[in-house]
């Protein structure tokens, strides 16, 4: 099931689902590529692509950054 198939799920949960197979630590470009391959919505891809160019140690570091930049619980 893709993120767009679960509209009531919050952004951070969608991102966690999309990126659960990504080996961490990883960089932003790898996160965007993995999310695209997993069928992420354009909105989620834009959020990931808007993150700083750096290495991320785990999914929580990604969702904390997204949660701090966007409304908590924002659904797609």
C-alpha positions as CSV (number, residue, x, y, z in Angstrom):
1,X,0.0,0.0,0.0
2,X,1.4,3.4,-0.9
3,X,1.3,6.5,1.3
4,X,-1.5,8.0,-1.0
5,X,-3.6,4.9,-0.1
6,X,-3.7,5.9,3.6
7,X,-4.9,9.5,3.7
8,X,-5.6,9.6,7.4
9,X,-2.0,8.6,8.4
10,X,0.2,11.5,9.6
11,X,3.1,12.6,7.6
12,X,5.7,11.3,10.0
13,X,4.0,7.8,10.0
14,X,3.9,7.9,6.3
15,X,7.6,8.7,6.1
16,X,8.4,6.0,8.6
17,X,6.5,3.5,6.5
18,X,8.1,4.6,3.3
19,X,11.6,4.6,4.7
20,X,11.6,1.5,6.9
21,X,13.8,-0.4,4.4
22,X,16.4,2.3,4.1
23,X,19.8,1.5,5.6
24,X,20.8,4.3,8.0
25,X,22.8,6.4,8.2
26,X,22.0,7.8,4.8
27,X,21.8,11.2,3.0
28,X,18.9,13.2,1.8
29,X,19.2,12.2,-1.8
30,X,19.0,8.5,-0.9
31,X,15.9,9.2,1.3
32,X,14.2,11.0,-1.6
33,X,15.0,8.2,-4.0
34,X,13.8,5.5,-1.6
35,X,10.5,7.4,-0.9
36,X,10.0,7.8,-4.7
37,X,10.5,4.1,-5.3
38,X,8.1,3.3,-2.4
39,X,5.4,5.3,-4.1
40,X,5.4,8.5,-1.9
41,X,3.1,11.3,-2.8
42,X,4.5,14.5,-4.4
43,X,3.9,16.3,-1.1
44,X,6.0,13.9,0.9
45,X,8.7,13.9,-1.8
46,X,8.7,17.7,-1.7
47,X,9.1,17.7,2.1
48,X,12.0,15.2,2.0
49,X,13.6,17.1,-0.9
50,X,13.4,20.3,1.2
51,X,15.4,18.9,4.0
52,X,19.0,20.0,4.5
53,X,21.8,18.2,2.7
54,X,23.3,16.1,5.5
55,X,23.5,12.5,6.7
56,X,20.5,11.3,8.8
57,X,21.2,8.6,11.5
58,X,17.7,7.1,11.6
59,X,14.1,7.5,10.7
60,X,13.4,9.5,13.9
61,X,15.9,12.2,12.9
62,X,14.0,12.6,9.6
63,X,10.5,12.7,11.2
64,X,11.7,15.1,13.9
65,X,12.9,17.5,11.2
66,X,9.7,17.1,9.2
67,X,7.6,17.5,12.3
68,X,9.4,20.6,13.3
69,X,8.9,22.1,9.8
70,X,5.3,21.2,9.1
71,X,2.1,20.9,11.1
72,X,2.1,17.8,13.3
73,X,-0.3,15.2,12.2
74,X,-0.7,16.8,8.8
75,X,-2.5,14.2,6.6
76,X,-2.2,13.8,2.9
